[in-house]
Amino acid sequence: MIVDTHCHLADLKFRDDVEAVIARATDAGVVQMISVGAIGAIENDRLTVEIAERHQNVFAAVGVHPHDAKDCTPDRIEQLRDLAASKKVVAIGESGLDFHYMHSPPAAQEASLRAHLALAAELDLPIVIHCRDAEHRMVEILRETGISPRGGVIHCFTGDSNAAREFLALGFCISFSGIITFKNSAPIREAATIIPDDRVMVETDAPYLAPEPYRGKRNEPAYVTRTLKMLANLRRIDATALGAQVIANASRVFKLPT
């Protein structure tokens, strides 16, 4: 059994068969899913919460993706605050810095990140962080602002061991996606071996980043088992034991029912 700590069930790619996708995940042993809004307009967050409220084993995170940070106005933060009143919302995010694609200016990304960190602290919720080619600046901001007492997760980790150690020192959990099944992911695979047991998580980021042998196809929460097996091999631990550890970690950070 395993929990998919990060997927996007409200994504347009799931719009026609989200119920079947959730059913396949459950059949595959995915006992809980955290569906993240954040991408695009606020309607995506609303739909994310609606999906979570319809399914006992689905929970939600709401936020503004760094790609859309230029649209993160005070009004948008207020709308996120209202959505977070749902008992099914267990985190704020994903928010962060993406200096790879740079779809929003760096200043807008940083302002959005700071607003999300403040909201997470205010609501006593963990923060879900997106960081791509921006580890140094991310660490600087987090050291300056601090994080919610509830901590948070660096989702879809793409850094190296040094970056992982920096985030661990700040109190974060580190989550690994299907990228670790790709042959060119050596630095990420190395980092996956140094994360303490009580800080490691696994995710799909579905419908994106499908693991091998599904790379290039639509990803689904059911495929998180592929990533779990690779992560277990890298850490030289039984996959069942690692799955149980990830469930315990997610339950602690996101306060999921056990």
C-alpha positions as CSV (number, residue, x, y, z in Angstrom):
1,M,0.0,0.0,0.0
2,I,1.1,3.6,-0.7
3,V,-0.1,7.2,-0.7
4,D,0.3,9.4,-3.8
5,T,1.4,12.6,-2.0
6,H,1.0,14.8,-5.1
7,C,-1.2,14.5,-8.2
8,H,-3.5,16.9,-10.1
9,L,-6.9,15.2,-10.4
10,A,-8.6,18.3,-11.6
11,D,-6.3,18.6,-14.7
12,L,-8.0,18.7,-18.0
13,K,-6.4,15.4,-19.0
14,F,-8.5,13.7,-16.3
15,R,-11.7,15.6,-17.0
16,D,-13.4,12.7,-18.8
17,D,-12.5,9.8,-16.5
18,V,-11.4,11.0,-13.1
19,E,-13.6,8.6,-11.3
20,A,-12.0,5.7,-13.2
21,V,-8.6,7.0,-12.5
22,I,-9.3,7.1,-8.8
23,A,-10.7,3.6,-8.9
24,R,-7.6,2.3,-10.7
25,A,-5.4,3.9,-8.1
26,T,-7.4,2.3,-5.3
27,D,-7.2,-1.1,-7.0
28,A,-3.4,-0.7,-7.3
29,G,-3.1,-0.2,-3.5
30,V,-3.0,3.6,-3.4
31,V,-4.8,4.2,-0.1
32,Q,-4.8,8.0,-0.2
33,M,-4.2,10.7,-2.8
34,I,-3.4,14.4,-2.3
35,S,-4.7,16.3,-5.3
36,V,-3.1,19.7,-5.9
37,G,-4.9,22.5,-7.6
38,A,-2.5,25.5,-8.2
39,I,-2.2,25.2,-12.0
40,G,-4.1,27.8,-14.0
41,A,-7.2,29.7,-12.7
42,I,-8.8,29.5,-9.3
43,E,-11.5,27.3,-10.8
44,N,-8.9,24.5,-10.8
45,D,-8.5,24.7,-7.1
46,R,-12.2,24.8,-6.6
47,L,-12.6,21.6,-8.7
48,T,-9.8,20.0,-6.8
49,V,-11.6,20.6,-3.5
50,E,-14.8,19.3,-4.9
51,I,-13.2,16.1,-6.1
52,A,-11.6,15.6,-2.6
53,E,-15.0,16.2,-0.9
54,R,-16.6,13.5,-3.1
55,H,-13.9,10.8,-2.2
56,Q,-13.0,9.6,1.2
57,N,-9.4,8.8,0.2
58,V,-8.7,12.0,-1.7
59,F,-7.4,15.2,-0.1
60,A,-6.6,18.6,-1.5
61,A,-3.9,21.3,-1.6
62,V,-4.7,24.8,-2.9
63,G,-2.3,27.4,-4.2
64,V,-0.8,29.2,-7.2
65,H,1.9,27.4,-9.2
66,P,5.0,29.5,-9.8
67,H,4.2,29.4,-13.6
68,D,1.1,31.5,-12.7
69,A,2.7,33.6,-10.0
70,K,2.1,36.8,-12.0
71,D,-1.6,36.2,-11.3
72,C,-1.2,35.8,-7.6
73,T,-3.0,38.9,-6.4
74,P,-4.2,39.6,-2.8
75,D,-7.7,38.6,-4.0
76,R,-6.4,35.2,-5.2
77,I,-4.9,34.6,-1.8
78,E,-8.2,35.5,-0.2
79,Q,-9.9,32.9,-2.4
80,L,-7.4,30.3,-1.4
81,R,-8.0,31.1,2.3
82,D,-11.7,30.6,1.8
83,L,-11.1,27.2,0.0
84,A,-8.8,26.1,2.7
85,A,-11.8,26.2,5.1
86,S,-12.8,22.8,3.7
87,K,-11.8,19.9,6.0
88,K,-10.4,18.1,3.0
89,V,-7.7,20.8,2.4
90,V,-4.5,19.5,4.0
91,A,-1.9,21.8,2.6
92,I,-1.1,25.1,0.8
93,G,0.6,24.9,-2.6
94,E,2.1,24.2,-4.7
95,S,4.1,27.4,-4.7
96,G,7.7,28.1,-5.2
97,L,10.3,29.1,-7.8
98,D,10.8,27.8,-11.3
99,F,13.7,29.5,-13.0
100,H,13.9,26.8,-15.7
101,Y,10.8,27.8,-17.6
102,M,10.4,31.3,-16.2
103,H,6.7,31.6,-17.2
104,S,6.4,34.3,-14.5
105,P,9.1,36.9,-13.6
106,P,11.3,36.0,-10.7
107,A,10.0,38.9,-8.6
108,A,6.4,37.7,-9.1
109,Q,7.4,34.2,-8.2
110,E,9.1,35.3,-5.0
111,A,6.2,37.5,-4.0
112,S,3.8,34.7,-4.5
113,L,6.0,32.3,-2.6
114,R,6.1,34.7,0.4
115,A,2.3,35.1,0.3
116,H,1.9,31.3,0.3
117,L,4.3,30.8,3.2
118,A,2.4,33.4,5.2
119,L,-0.9,31.8,4.4
120,A,0.3,28.4,5.4
121,A,1.7,29.7,8.7
122,E,-1.6,31.6,9.4
123,L,-3.7,28.5,8.7
124,D,-1.4,26.1,10.4
125,L,-1.0,24.0,7.3
126,P,2.1,22.5,5.6
127,I,3.4,24.1,2.5
128,V,4.0,22.2,-0.8
129,I,7.1,23.6,-2.6
130,H,7.9,23.5,-6.3
131,C,11.6,24.2,-7.0
132,R,13.3,23.9,-10.4
133,D,16.7,25.4,-11.1
134,A,16.3,27.7,-8.1
135,E,17.5,25.8,-5.0
136,H,20.0,28.5,-3.9
137,R,17.4,31.3,-4.0
138,M,14.7,29.1,-2.5
139,V,16.9,28.3,0.5
140,E,17.7,32.0,1.0
141,I,14.1,32.9,1.1
142,L,13.1,30.1,3.4
143,R,15.9,30.9,5.8
144,E,14.7,34.5,5.8
145,T,11.0,33.9,6.2
146,G,10.9,30.6,8.1
147,I,8.2,28.1,7.4
148,S,4.9,27.0,9.0
149,P,5.4,25.0,12.2
150,R,3.6,22.2,10.3
151,G,6.6,22.1,7.9
152,G,6.2,21.1,4.3
153,V,7.3,19.0,1.4
154,I,9.7,19.7,-1.5
155,H,7.6,18.0,-4.2
156,C,9.1,16.3,-7.2
157,F,12.6,16.9,-6.0
158,T,15.0,17.5,-8.9
159,G,18.1,18.8,-7.0
160,D,21.3,17.0,-5.8
161,S,22.3,15.7,-2.4
162,N,23.6,19.1,-1.3
163,A,20.3,20.7,-2.1
164,A,18.5,17.9,-0.3
165,R,20.6,18.5,2.8
166,E,19.7,22.2,2.8
167,F,16.0,21.5,2.6
168,L,16.2,18.8,5.3
169,A,18.0,21.3,7.6
170,L,15.0,23.6,7.1
171,G,12.6,20.9,8.3
172,F,11.2,19.7,4.9
173,C,10.3,16.3,3.7
174,I,11.5,15.4,0.3
175,S,9.2,13.8,-2.3
176,F,10.4,11.8,-5.3
177,S,8.5,11.4,-8.6
178,G,8.8,9.1,-11.6
179,I,11.9,11.1,-12.7
180,I,13.9,8.7,-10.6
181,T,13.0,5.9,-13.0
182,F,14.7,7.8,-15.9
183,K,18.2,6.8,-16.8
184,N,19.5,10.4,-16.7
185,S,18.5,11.0,-13.1
186,A,21.7,10.0,-11.3
187,P,22.0,13.1,-9.0
188,I,18.4,12.7,-8.0
189,R,18.8,9.0,-7.4
190,E,21.9,9.7,-5.2
191,A,19.9,12.2,-3.2
192,A,17.1,9.6,-2.7
193,T,19.5,7.5,-0.7
194,I,20.4,10.1,1.9
195,I,16.9,11.2,3.0
196,P,16.0,10.0,6.6
197,D,13.2,7.5,6.7
198,D,10.9,9.9,8.4
199,R,11.3,12.6,5.8
200,V,10.9,10.6,2.5
201,M,7.8,10.8,0.3
202,V,6.7,9.5,-3.1
203,E,4.4,11.0,-5.7
204,T,3.3,10.8,-9.3
205,D,2.7,14.5,-10.2
206,A,0.0,12.9,-12.5
207,P,-0.9,13.5,-15.2
208,Y,2.7,14.6,-15.7
209,L,6.1,12.8,-15.4
210,A,4.9,9.2,-15.9
211,P,7.5,6.7,-14.7
212,E,9.1,4.1,-16.9
213,P,7.7,2.2,-18.8
214,Y,4.9,4.7,-19.3
215,R,7.2,7.7,-19.9
216,G,5.7,10.1,-22.4
217,K,2.1,8.9,-21.7
218,R,-0.5,10.3,-19.3
219,N,0.5,9.6,-15.8
220,E,-2.0,8.3,-13.2
221,P,-1.8,7.9,-9.4
222,A,-1.9,4.1,-9.9
223,Y,1.6,4.4,-11.3
224,V,3.1,5.6,-8.0
225,T,3.8,1.9,-7.3
226,R,6.5,2.0,-10.0
227,T,8.2,4.9,-8.4
228,L,7.9,3.3,-5.0
229,K,9.7,0.2,-6.2
230,M,12.5,2.2,-7.7
231,L,12.9,4.3,-4.6
232,A,12.9,1.1,-2.5
233,N,15.7,-0.4,-4.7
234,L,17.8,2.8,-4.4
235,R,17.3,2.8,-0.6
236,R,17.9,-1.0,-0.3
237,I,14.6,-1.5,1.6
238,D,11.6,-3.7,1.0
239,A,9.0,-1.8,-1.1
240,T,6.2,-2.8,1.3
241,A,8.1,-1.4,4.3
242,L,8.9,1.8,2.4
243,G,5.2,2.2,1.4
244,A,4.2,2.0,5.1
245,Q,6.9,4.5,6.0
246,V,5.6,7.0,3.4
247,I,2.0,6.5,4.6
248,A,3.2,7.3,8.1
249,N,5.1,10.4,7.0
250,A,2.2,11.7,4.9
251,S,-0.2,11.1,7.8
252,R,2.0,13.1,10.1
253,V,2.7,16.0,7.8
254,F,-0.8,16.4,6.3
255,K,-2.7,15.0,9.3
256,L,-4.4,12.3,7.2
257,P,-6.6,9.8,8.9
258,T,-4.9,6.4,9.5
